[in-house]
Every structure is written in C-alpha cells, then in structure tokens.
Amino acid sequence: MSGAGDPAGGTLLVPLYVHPAVDPAAWRALEALGPRLYGVVVNAADGPGPRVDGVMAQAASRLRGAGIRLLGYVDTRYGKRPPVAALRDLRRHRVWYGVDGVFFDQVSAGPEQLPYYRRLGWAARRCGARAVVLNPGVHPHPGYAALADVLVTFEGSWERYAEVRVPGWTAGLRPARLCHLVYDVPPGEGVTVARTAARLGAGVHCAVPDGPPNPWRHVPGGAA
C-alpha cells in the first residue's frame, strides 16, 4: 500500500451527515466514543461547502481535542469528477476543519478507474492526508486495496448485509484495512453487525438504525 501503513486505533468509522447545529447531541456523543473510533467523516455540505462553516469548525475542533481522527468528505462521482476539484475540497477541509485524512465517496469499483484513484490518492497524501479511505460500497477490483488505508467494501441495509459474499482476495488483507457500513439495523443488533463484520474479515464498521434517504444521521450504538 502506498502511504502511512495499516491504521491503528478504534473499530468505528462514523459518517455523521447531520449538521452540529441541527443535532449537537450527536456530535457531543462522538467525543465520548473516543478510543472506539477509527475516525469521523466531516461533511458540511456534501463536501466542505463554499465557505468555512463556523459551527462545523467548532465541532471539528472539539473532536480533534478529544484525539479523534477526522476525515474530510470528498465526492469523486465514480471517477468522473476532475481531480483538481476533488483536491480543492480536501484542501478546504484541511484548512477549515483541520482534518487529517480523507473519505473519498462514490468510488468506482472497476479496473478502468484504477489510474484515476491511484493519482488521486497520491495527490491526497501530498496534500497532508495521513489516512485515505475509499468507499465503493461494494467489493471492487482487488487493485483498489493497494490504494487506501481503509477500503469500504459494503455500504447498505441490514437486510442486504445478510447476503454478503466475500471474494477470496480479501483474505490477504488485515481486518483493519476493510470496513462495512450498515444501516436500517434493528434495535440491539449493533453487536451482531460488529461480529458479522469480523467474521467477514472487516475490522472497521458502523451500524445505524435509520435508512435512506440519509441513514447517517446518528452515531452508532445508541450513543446519543
């Protein structure tokens, strides 16, 4: 893998897509999760937004003060977004919210886009990203594993999660390199998601109770 090596720390990767002015309790709850967290995705407005958001900046500062890794949300539009635009978002995240990593979303899964993500990951590290997360949301071509510190190989509902099949190439990766994001999780089944993720070889996960259009409005495990 190109970059910082295997991630250390907690097992929860939390994409909290609710503004701290709307649900300050959820953001406060993240501070208490502390060592359990691999990181929190900062997403002011499907990215950093057109200008610094003071409320988001304060919330991010509190998380940094609690020793929590922050990942700036960057949409890649399945490899169709110009790299200069994606990197502009990352730079804004770095300056405005002090993120130390990046969460590339809507990532392609096919081999034809590998050069795009290879260049993007390299450039992100040059911009100061110490952790690069790629989210295709499915098991992609195995070449993607070499490009990220963490690869999200499942994002979907609890019902779909029961049907996941894991390709053989994932067995060569440490569990800390793979992540599953599961929504529509019934009450009390967060532990089942954690155990299932571990059984499927993923050492990082998140389980939340809501579903589309925005399931990522809550912290996992009923912490808020």
C-alpha positions in Angstrom: 0.0 0.0 0.0 1.2 3.5 -0.8 1.1 5.7 2.3 1.0 5.6 6.0 0.6 1.8 6.7 -2.2 0.0 8.4 -4.4 2.2 10.6 -4.3 1.9 14.3 -7.0 2.6 16.9 -10.7 2.0 17.1 -13.1 0.0 15.0 -15.9 2.5 14.3 -15.8 4.7 11.2 -18.7 7.2 11.6 -20.0 9.1 8.6 -22.2 11.6 10.6 -24.1 13.5 7.9 -26.1 15.8 10.2 -25.1 19.4 10.9 -23.9 20.0 14.5 -26.4 22.9 14.7 -29.2 20.5 13.9 -28.1 17.7 16.3 -25.4 18.9 18.7 -26.0 15.9 21.0 -24.9 13.5 18.3 -21.6 15.4 17.8 -21.1 15.6 21.6 -21.7 11.8 21.8 -18.8 11.2 19.4 -16.4 12.8 21.8 -17.4 10.2 24.4 -16.8 7.4 21.9 -13.1 8.4 21.7 -10.9 5.3 21.6 -13.6 3.2 19.9 -13.4 5.4 16.8 -11.2 4.9 13.8 -12.5 8.2 12.6 -15.4 10.6 11.9 -16.3 11.9 8.4 -16.7 15.6 8.3 -19.3 16.6 5.8 -20.5 20.2 6.0 -22.4 20.3 2.6 -21.7 17.2 0.5 -18.1 18.3 1.0 -16.5 21.3 2.8 -19.1 23.8 1.4 -18.3 27.0 -0.4 -17.0 28.8 2.7 -16.0 27.9 6.2 -18.9 26.8 8.5 -18.2 28.2 11.9 -20.4 25.7 13.8 -18.9 22.8 12.0 -15.4 24.1 12.6 -16.1 24.3 16.4 -17.5 20.8 16.4 -14.5 19.5 14.5 -12.1 21.3 16.9 -13.8 19.6 19.9 -13.3 16.2 18.2 -9.7 16.9 17.5 -9.2 17.9 21.1 -10.6 14.5 22.1 -7.9 12.9 20.0 -10.3 11.7 17.2 -9.2 11.3 13.6 -11.2 13.5 11.2 -11.8 12.5 7.5 -12.9 15.1 5.0 -15.8 14.0 2.8 -14.9 14.2 -0.9 -17.3 13.0 -3.7 -15.4 11.5 -6.7 -18.6 10.8 -8.8 -17.3 7.3 -9.7 -14.1 8.7 -11.2 -15.8 11.3 -13.3 -15.0 14.3 -11.1 -11.9 16.3 -12.2 -9.1 15.5 -9.7 -8.4 19.3 -9.3 -12.0 19.8 -7.9 -11.7 16.8 -5.5 -8.3 18.0 -4.2 -9.7 21.5 -3.8 -12.3 20.1 -1.5 -9.6 18.2 0.5 -7.5 21.4 0.9 -10.6 23.3 2.2 -11.3 20.5 4.7 -7.7 20.7 5.8 -7.7 24.5 6.3 -11.2 25.0 7.6 -11.8 21.9 9.7 -8.3 20.6 10.4 -9.0 17.1 9.0 -6.0 14.7 8.9 -7.5 12.3 6.4 -9.9 12.0 3.5 -13.1 9.9 2.8 -13.4 9.5 -0.9 -17.1 8.7 -1.6 -18.9 7.3 -4.7 -15.8 5.5 -5.7 -15.7 3.3 -8.8 -15.3 -0.4 -8.5 -13.9 -1.4 -11.9 -10.3 -1.7 -13.1 -10.7 1.0 -15.7 -10.7 3.7 -13.0 -7.7 2.4 -11.0 -5.3 5.0 -12.5 -7.6 7.8 -11.6 -7.8 6.7 -7.9 -4.1 6.0 -7.8 -3.3 9.5 -8.8 -5.9 10.9 -6.5 -4.7 9.0 -3.5 -1.1 10.0 -4.2 -2.1 13.7 -4.5 -4.2 13.5 -1.3 -1.2 12.3 0.7 0.9 15.1 -0.8 -1.9 17.5 0.5 -1.3 16.1 4.0 -3.9 13.3 4.3 -2.4 10.8 6.7 -5.4 8.4 6.2 -7.1 7.7 2.8 -10.4 5.9 2.9 -12.1 4.7 -0.4 -15.8 4.0 -0.4 -17.0 2.0 -3.4 -19.6 0.4 -1.1 -19.0 -3.0 -2.7 -16.1 -5.3 -3.2 -14.2 -3.6 -6.0 -11.4 -4.9 -8.2 -8.6 -6.1 -5.9 -6.3 -3.4 -7.1 -8.2 -0.8 -5.0 -6.9 -2.4 -1.8 -3.4 -1.1 -2.6 -4.6 2.5 -2.8 -6.3 3.0 0.5 -5.6 2.7 4.2 -9.3 1.6 4.6 -11.5 0.2 1.9 -15.3 0.3 2.4 -16.4 -3.0 0.8 -20.1 -2.8 1.9 -22.5 0.1 2.4 -26.1 -1.0 2.5 -29.0 -2.2 4.5 -29.2 -4.8 7.3 -31.3 -7.0 5.0 -28.7 -6.9 2.2 -25.9 -7.4 4.7 -27.2 -10.9 5.5 -26.5 -11.8 1.8 -22.9 -10.5 1.6 -20.4 -12.8 0.0 -16.7 -12.1 0.4 -14.2 -12.6 -2.5 -11.1 -14.6 -1.8 -8.7 -11.7 -2.3 -9.8 -10.0 0.9 -8.2 -12.8 2.9 -4.8 -11.4 2.2 -5.7 -8.1 4.0 -5.6 -7.2 7.6 -9.1 -6.7 9.1 -8.2 -3.1 9.9 -8.0 -2.4 6.2 -11.7 -3.2 5.5 -14.9 -1.5 6.6 -18.6 -2.3 6.4 -21.2 0.5 6.8 -24.7 -0.9 7.6 -28.0 1.0 8.0 -31.6 0.0 8.9 -30.1 -2.0 11.8 -32.8 -3.2 14.2 -32.5 -2.2 17.9 -30.0 -4.2 19.8 -28.4 -5.7 16.6 -25.3 -3.4 16.5 -23.3 -6.1 18.2 -24.4 -8.6 15.5 -23.1 -6.2 12.8 -19.7 -6.0 14.6 -19.5 -9.8 14.9 -20.6 -10.3 11.3 -18.1 -7.7 10.0 -15.3 -9.5 12.0 -16.4 -12.9 10.6 -16.3 -11.5 7.1 -12.8 -10.1 7.6 -13.7 -6.4 8.2 -12.2 -4.9 11.3 -13.9 -1.5 10.9 -17.6 -0.9 10.8 -20.6 1.3 11.6 -24.2 0.3 12.3 -27.1 2.8 12.5 -30.9 2.4 12.8 -32.2 4.6 10.0 -32.5 4.1 6.3 -32.5 6.2 3.1 -32.5 9.0 2.1 -29.9 9.8 4.8 -29.2 6.9 7.1 -26.1 8.6 8.5 -27.8 11.0 10.8 -27.0 9.1 14.1 -23.9 7.9 15.9 -23.7 4.1 16.2 -24.6 2.0 19.2 -27.2 4.4 20.6 -24.5 6.7 22.0 -26.7 9.7 21.5 
